[in-house]
């Protein structure tokens, strides 16, 4: 094998290693992104539930208008 071919072969091997590392990094980032979206969805559901609970408590705690007629009627 000539010197030039050996150099090209080494460069190709280095590129293959780099691509393999990048592919692994992409997989790791993809998994992390999936977990982040799951967390976000869970937090959105919790926030919605808490909003409903707050609305229900507010209805109970806030006095409504009296339904009796004033005494002058």
trRosetta pair geometry for C-beta under 8 A, 3 or more apart (Angstrom, degrees):
i j d omega theta_ij theta_ji phi_ij phi_ji
1 5 4.8 -121 -173 88 91 126
1 6 5.4 110 127 -59 118 89
1 9 7.5 -16 -177 -8 145 145
2 5 4.7 95 56 9 79 103
2 6 7.0 -142 96 -6 41 88
3 6 5.7 -54 -149 36 31 113
3 7 6.4 33 152 -21 64 105
4 7 5.7 -53 -149 34 32 113
4 8 6.4 30 153 -16 65 105
5 8 5.7 -53 -146 38 32 110
5 9 6.1 35 153 -21 66 107
6 9 5.6 -52 -145 37 30 114
6 10 6.3 31 154 -20 63 106
7 10 5.8 -54 -149 36 29 111
7 11 6.4 29 152 -18 64 106
8 11 5.7 -55 -148 37 32 112
8 12 6.3 33 153 -20 66 105
9 12 5.8 -52 -147 35 30 111
9 13 6.4 32 152 -19 63 106
10 13 5.6 -53 -148 36 31 113
10 14 6.4 34 152 -20 64 104
11 14 5.6 -51 -148 35 32 113
11 15 6.4 33 152 -18 64 105
12 15 5.6 -54 -150 37 32 112
12 16 6.4 35 151 -21 65 104
13 16 5.6 -51 -148 34 32 113
13 17 6.5 34 152 -19 64 103
14 17 5.7 -54 -151 35 31 112
14 18 6.4 32 151 -19 65 107
15 18 5.5 -54 -147 37 33 113
15 19 6.3 34 154 -19 66 105
16 19 5.8 -52 -146 36 31 111
16 20 6.4 34 153 -21 63 105
17 20 5.7 -54 -151 34 31 113
17 21 6.5 29 152 -17 64 105
18 21 5.8 -55 -150 37 32 110
18 22 6.3 30 152 -18 65 107
19 22 5.6 -55 -146 38 32 112
19 23 6.3 37 154 -23 65 104
20 23 5.7 -51 -148 33 30 113
20 24 6.6 30 153 -17 62 105
21 24 5.7 -55 -151 36 32 111
21 25 6.4 33 151 -19 65 106
22 25 5.5 -53 -146 37 34 113
22 26 6.3 38 153 -22 66 103
23 26 5.7 -51 -148 33 31 113
23 27 6.6 33 152 -19 62 104
24 27 5.7 -53 -152 35 33 112
24 28 6.5 32 151 -18 65 106
25 28 5.7 -54 -147 37 33 111
25 29 6.2 29 155 -16 67 108
26 29 5.8 -56 -145 40 29 109
26 30 6.2 34 154 -23 64 107
27 30 5.7 -54 -146 34 29 114
27 31 6.5 28 156 -17 63 105
28 31 5.9 -56 -151 36 30 110
28 32 6.4 29 152 -18 64 108
29 32 5.5 -53 -145 38 34 113
29 33 6.2 37 154 -21 66 106
30 33 5.7 -53 -148 36 30 113
30 34 6.5 34 152 -22 63 104
31 34 5.6 -51 -149 32 33 114
31 35 6.6 31 153 -16 64 103
32 35 5.8 -54 -151 37 32 110
32 36 6.4 35 150 -21 65 106
33 36 5.5 -52 -146 35 33 114
33 37 6.5 33 155 -18 65 103
34 37 5.9 -55 -151 36 30 109
34 38 6.6 32 151 -19 63 104
35 38 5.6 -52 -150 35 34 114
35 39 6.4 35 152 -19 66 104
36 39 5.7 -54 -150 36 32 112
36 40 6.3 35 151 -20 65 106
37 40 5.4 -51 -144 37 34 115
37 41 6.3 35 156 -19 65 104
38 41 5.8 -54 -148 36 30 110
38 42 6.4 30 153 -18 64 107
39 42 5.7 -55 -148 37 31 112
39 43 6.2 29 154 -18 65 108
40 43 5.7 -56 -147 38 29 110
40 44 6.4 32 154 -21 64 105
41 44 5.6 -52 -147 34 32 113
41 45 6.5 32 154 -18 64 103
42 45 5.8 -53 -151 35 31 110
42 46 6.4 31 151 -18 64 107
43 46 5.5 -53 -146 38 33 113
43 47 6.2 36 155 -21 66 106
44 47 5.7 -52 -145 36 30 112
44 48 6.4 32 155 -19 63 105
45 48 5.8 -55 -149 36 30 112
45 49 6.4 31 153 -19 64 107
46 49 5.7 -56 -149 37 31 112
46 50 6.2 29 154 -17 66 107
47 50 5.7 -54 -145 39 30 110
47 51 6.3 37 152 -24 63 104
48 51 5.5 -51 -150 32 31 116
48 52 6.7 32 152 -18 63 102
49 52 5.8 -53 -153 34 33 110
49 53 6.5 31 150 -16 65 106
50 53 5.5 -53 -146 38 35 113
50 54 6.2 39 153 -23 67 104
51 54 5.6 -52 -146 35 30 113
51 55 6.4 32 154 -20 63 104
52 55 5.7 -53 -149 35 31 112
52 56 6.5 31 152 -19 64 105
53 56 5.7 -55 -149 36 32 111
53 57 6.3 29 154 -16 66 107
54 57 5.8 -56 -147 39 31 109
54 58 6.1 34 153 -23 65 108
55 58 5.6 -55 -146 35 29 114
55 59 6.6 33 154 -22 63 102
56 59 5.8 -51 -152 30 31 112
56 60 6.7 25 152 -13 63 106
57 60 5.8 -58 -150 39 35 108
57 61 5.9 21 158 -11 70 115
58 61 5.9 -61 -134 46 28 104
58 62 5.7 18 168 -14 67 115
59 62 6.5 -57 -131 40 20 101
69 73 4.6 -75 159 53 127 140
70 73 5.8 102 68 -8 73 101
